[in-house]
Amino acid sequence: MESKTWNIMGRSVQAPEGVTFAEMAKEVADQIQGPILLARQENHLRELSQTVCTSEEITFYGIENDEAMRVYRRGVLFLMVKAVRETLGADALVVVEHSLQKNLYCEIRRPKMVVMTEQLLRELEACMRTYVAADLPIVKRTMRKEDAREIACRQGMQDKAELFRYRRASNVNLYELDGFYDYFYGYMPPSCGCLQVFSLMAYENGFLLRFPDPKQPNHLRAFTNPQKISAMFLEQMRWCQLMGVSNVAELNRTITEGRFGDLIRINEALHEKKVAEIADMIEQRLHQVRVVLIAGPSSSGKTTFANRLCVQLQVLGIRPHKISLDDYFVERENTPVDENGKRNYEHIQALDLPLLNRDLKRLIAGEEVELPYYNFISGKREYNGHTMRLQDGEILVLEGIHGLNDQLTTEIAAEQKFKIFISAMTQLNVDDHNRISTSDSRLIRRIVRDHQFRGRDAAETIRTWNDVTEGEAVNIFPYQENADVVFNSATIYELSVLKQYAEPQLFFIREDQPEYITAKRLIKFLGYFLAAPGTEIPNNSLIKEFIGGSCFKV
């Protein structure tokens, strides 16, 4: 067979035509820590099982890359699902409920809930490791949609059969592992041998499927039990049961049956009830609480939530006063810089903490305070005569990324603060084995909002998203368990509405742009959803913050 020269990550390699990416990856295994899971060529991601067809330079990725880490997680999930059926029988059903600190929380139903024991978990894990030791191949099988539905039904996976029903494509890719078929949204590893690091850990009513740390591929990612976040997910699971929608196929069926408006109204009523409950909690502590602090990641709907909370507080006779933390930025020349010399406005020291604490203490003491205004054009703090004094039955509301970090308000007593963490943590899954990424959901929200109101195209939003999420990992998520209460701003219906706003922006990204890979993944993801109009969404909804038409100033 004729040999060719290939350019692989700066190396020239001789290999025969028809070589696979997996075979090519062996040439650069010394350059990547941990297993190689994915290739990139001509700005397209490639599964390692694919044949190399062009002479363009090839780049390989290990789990330090987000896309490759997704491949690893899907592969281990496939092993687990197969092991459950092998151990408990073909009628065993495993459901991935949500992600928790980058782990997957799963429950087994057969068809009723299976009691998880350490012995059962060890049996499942041992079964998974036999597949790894044998390095069983994971084979992609492309087939007609009708044939894929028949296989899904035969294996008792009605969720996938229903999902395929709404697929526009005539063909479907199933993956086979030792005679068992499953469907996964995204690329898969070529075989089981590279999936060495994983663990099953009993948790709540099920177990956690744990994965390696991208920075230390031979070690599991550290886990600290986020009890408040876990409780919020359990609450969201109950909400899904109330609405009768737990996956995309059920959402699509709701649309086709003309019940989408009812779904919106129930979801919004649940949101309003939760906001009212939080206001009640604040009222019960009003003899102590003087400051409400609201924090959450980008596109979680903090602004609309704060406005809705203020309305509910006023219903209880509590007058809220909102203070913008943006007005407490230090002078621009004093803003901290990152390792690249770029001003870091998300650093907590970008705020004038002594001034903020001094003003808060004076307001709590009943003094009149002139509040600053930050001029973003000049980069200077200004005063324009805006004063505030707290009266009986009044409270301060601060919204910002550092709200849960006690370093923000060190001089305010703990009992005088009520902390709220808000994030869009969707409970909706594509199907039982393919969960929806909360980060992707927020990114879609942000793409829509940035285009609608900030004049930014989808490529620019995607380009800066990694910086946004890295900042959240430092400034927000480590403090989420400090919250007195967690509010989940995700709505079960939103992606069907956001789809029609986001898709045109994503299709506008060209194949030669670096953001194309993410855009392609999001386009495929949104393709699972039927589009639905947002005409029945009330104007105080969090979703209106992104699509427009909100009754609040956002």
Salt bridges, closest charged atoms under 4 A:
ASP30 OD2 - ARG11 NH2 2.79
GLU47 OE1 - LYS140 NZ 2.85
GLU67 OE2 - ARG70 NH1 3.26
GLU67 OE2 - ARG521 NE 2.89
GLU86 OE1 - LYS82 NZ 3.65
ASP91 OD1 - ARG110 NE 3.69
GLU97 OE2 - ARG109 NH2 2.44
GLU107 OE1 - ARG109 NH2 3.14
GLU118 OE1 - ARG122 NH1 2.77
GLU125 OE1 - ARG122 NH2 3.03
GLU125 OE2 - ARG129 NH2 3.34
GLU146 OE1 - ARG144 NH1 3.69
ASP147 OD1 - ARG144 NH2 3.12
GLU150 OE1 - ARG154 NH1 2.72
GLU162 OE2 - ARG149 NH2 3.84
GLU162 OE1 - ARG165 NH1 3.56
GLU162 OE1 - ARG253 NH1 3.45
GLU176 OE1 - ARG141 NE 2.81
ASP178 OD2 - LYS82 NZ 3.85
ASP182 OD1 - LYS160 NZ 3.01
ASP182 OD2 - HIS433 ND1 2.76
GLU235 OE2 - LYS274 NZ 3.14
GLU257 OE1 - ARG259 NH2 2.76
ASP262 OD1 - ARG265 NH2 2.90
GLU268 OE1 - ARG308 NH1 3.53
GLU272 OE1 - ARG308 NH2 2.60
GLU277 OE2 - LYS273 NZ 2.79
GLU331 OE1 - LYS380 NZ 3.67
GLU333 OE2 - LYS380 NZ 3.04
ASP352 OD2 - ARG381 NH2 2.97
GLU367 OE1 - ARG362 NE 2.94
GLU394 OE2 - ARG319 NH1 3.31
GLU394 OE1 - HIS321 NE2 3.14
ASP406 OD1 - LYS417 NZ 3.53
ASP406 OD1 - LYS419 NZ 2.35
GLU411 OE1 - LYS361 NZ 3.36
ASP431 OD2 - LYS160 NZ 3.10
ASP440 OD2 - ARG521 NH1 2.49
ASP450 OD2 - ARG446 NE 3.55
ASP450 OD1 - ARG449 NE 3.75
ASP450 OD2 - ARG456 NH1 3.16
GLU460 OE2 - ARG456 NE 3.38
GLU472 OE1 - ARG442 NH2 2.97
ASP484 OD1 - ARG285 NH1 3.22
GLU494 OE2 - ARG445 NE 2.79
GLU503 OE2 - LYS499 NZ 3.06
GLU511 OE1 - HIS44 NE2 3.02
ASP512 OD1 - ARG510 NE 3.01
GLU515 OE2 - ARG463 NE 3.04
GLU536 OE1 - ARG265 NH1 2.61
